[in-house]
Amino acid sequence: MPTIADTAAVSKPALWTGRALSGLVIVFMLFDGAIKLVPWPVVTETMDRMGYGSSETLARSLGLITVVCTVLYAVPPTSILGAILLTGYLGGAMASHVRIDSPLFSQILFGFYLGLMVWGGLWLRNRSSRALMLFSR
């Protein structure tokens, strides 16, 4: 849980903007993980088109990884670890899209956009995470 010192230097608008960004990421990633845990046919078909086969076991494994990383990101004491793990996961998704020649701005860079939201939300809502980032004082 963030301490008073962690949130003291964060203005209310920045705090709520960070929470909103993080909330959007959390909802999206939990949905993404949940559909892989089921797994819906669209998931296995998409995995097959991407060259991973239509393995339900792989889909469930990826869903579990997604949910665990997202929960780590959502819980304040482990949010930095969760952000690091989500960044790696999103990088793997981007690499998969590069490999199959997906459209750049809509599919390849979607993981990058989501990663910016992960770290931007964390930076806005958690002062202690700023020490890890390039633009800290």
C-alpha positions as CSV (number, residue, x, y, z in Angstrom):
1,M,0.0,0.0,0.0
2,P,1.4,3.4,-0.8
3,T,2.4,5.5,2.2
4,I,1.5,9.1,2.8
5,A,4.9,10.1,1.5
6,D,4.3,8.2,-1.8
7,T,1.2,10.1,-2.6
8,A,2.0,13.4,-0.8
9,A,3.8,14.9,-3.9
10,V,1.2,13.7,-6.3
11,S,-1.5,16.2,-7.1
12,K,-5.1,15.1,-7.0
13,P,-5.6,15.4,-10.8
14,A,-2.4,13.5,-11.5
15,L,-3.4,10.8,-9.0
16,W,-6.9,10.3,-10.5
17,T,-5.5,10.4,-14.0
18,G,-3.0,7.8,-13.1
19,R,-5.7,5.7,-11.5
20,A,-7.9,6.0,-14.6
21,L,-5.0,5.0,-16.9
22,S,-4.1,2.1,-14.7
23,G,-7.7,1.1,-14.4
24,L,-8.2,1.0,-18.2
25,V,-5.1,-1.2,-18.5
26,I,-6.2,-3.5,-15.7
27,V,-9.7,-4.0,-17.2
28,F,-8.3,-4.6,-20.7
29,M,-5.6,-7.1,-19.5
30,L,-8.0,-9.0,-17.2
31,F,-10.4,-9.4,-20.1
32,D,-7.6,-10.5,-22.4
33,G,-6.5,-13.0,-19.8
34,A,-10.0,-14.2,-19.1
35,I,-10.8,-15.0,-22.8
36,K,-7.6,-17.0,-23.0
37,L,-8.4,-19.0,-19.9
38,V,-11.8,-20.1,-21.3
39,P,-10.4,-20.3,-24.2
40,W,-12.8,-19.0,-26.8
41,P,-12.5,-20.3,-30.4
42,V,-11.4,-16.9,-31.6
43,V,-8.4,-17.1,-29.3
44,T,-7.2,-20.5,-30.6
45,E,-7.9,-19.5,-34.2
46,T,-5.8,-16.3,-33.8
47,M,-3.0,-18.2,-32.1
48,D,-3.0,-20.6,-35.0
49,R,-2.8,-17.7,-37.6
50,M,0.1,-16.3,-35.6
51,G,2.0,-19.5,-35.9
52,Y,1.6,-20.8,-32.3
53,G,-0.9,-23.6,-33.2
54,S,-4.4,-23.8,-31.8
55,S,-3.3,-25.2,-28.4
56,E,-5.8,-24.7,-25.6
57,T,-3.1,-25.5,-23.1
58,L,-0.9,-22.7,-24.4
59,A,-3.9,-20.3,-24.5
60,R,-4.7,-21.1,-20.9
61,S,-1.1,-20.7,-19.8
62,L,-0.9,-17.3,-21.5
63,G,-4.2,-16.3,-19.9
64,L,-2.9,-17.3,-16.4
65,I,0.3,-15.3,-17.0
66,T,-1.7,-12.3,-18.1
67,V,-4.0,-12.4,-15.1
68,V,-1.1,-12.9,-12.6
69,C,0.9,-10.0,-14.1
70,T,-2.1,-7.8,-14.1
71,V,-3.0,-8.5,-10.5
72,L,0.6,-7.8,-9.5
73,Y,0.3,-4.4,-11.3
74,A,-3.1,-3.7,-9.6
75,V,-1.8,-4.2,-6.1
76,P,0.1,-1.1,-4.9
77,P,3.1,-2.9,-3.1
78,T,3.8,-5.0,-6.2
79,S,2.8,-2.6,-8.9
80,I,6.3,-1.9,-10.2
81,L,7.0,-5.6,-10.5
82,G,3.7,-6.0,-12.3
83,A,4.5,-3.1,-14.7
84,I,7.9,-4.7,-15.5
85,L,6.2,-8.1,-16.2
86,L,3.4,-6.6,-18.3
87,T,6.1,-4.7,-20.3
88,G,7.8,-8.0,-21.1
89,Y,4.5,-9.6,-22.0
90,L,3.5,-6.7,-24.3
91,G,6.9,-6.8,-25.9
92,G,6.4,-10.5,-26.8
93,A,3.0,-9.6,-28.3
94,M,4.6,-6.9,-30.4
95,A,7.4,-9.3,-31.6
96,S,4.7,-11.9,-32.6
97,H,2.9,-9.2,-34.7
98,V,6.2,-8.2,-36.3
99,R,6.9,-11.8,-37.2
100,I,3.6,-12.2,-39.1
101,D,3.7,-8.7,-40.8
102,S,0.7,-7.2,-39.0
103,P,-0.2,-3.6,-39.7
104,L,2.2,-1.3,-37.8
105,F,0.0,1.4,-36.1
106,S,-3.0,-0.7,-35.3
107,Q,-1.6,-4.0,-34.2
108,I,2.2,-4.0,-33.8
109,L,2.3,-0.7,-31.9
110,F,-0.8,-1.5,-29.8
111,G,1.5,-3.2,-27.2
112,F,3.6,-0.1,-27.1
113,Y,0.6,2.1,-26.6
114,L,-0.6,-0.1,-23.8
115,G,2.9,-0.1,-22.3
116,L,2.9,3.7,-22.2
117,M,-0.4,3.6,-20.4
118,V,1.0,1.0,-17.9
119,W,4.0,3.2,-17.0
120,G,2.2,6.5,-17.4
121,G,-0.5,5.5,-15.0
122,L,2.1,4.2,-12.5
123,W,4.2,7.3,-12.8
124,L,1.1,9.6,-12.2
125,R,-0.2,7.6,-9.2
126,N,2.9,6.5,-7.4
127,R,5.7,8.9,-6.5
128,S,8.2,6.1,-5.6
129,S,8.0,4.6,-9.1
130,R,9.3,7.9,-10.5
131,A,12.8,7.1,-9.1
132,L,13.0,4.2,-11.6
133,M,12.2,6.3,-14.6
134,L,14.2,8.6,-16.8
135,F,12.4,11.8,-16.0
136,S,12.8,11.8,-12.2
137,R,14.5,14.6,-10.3
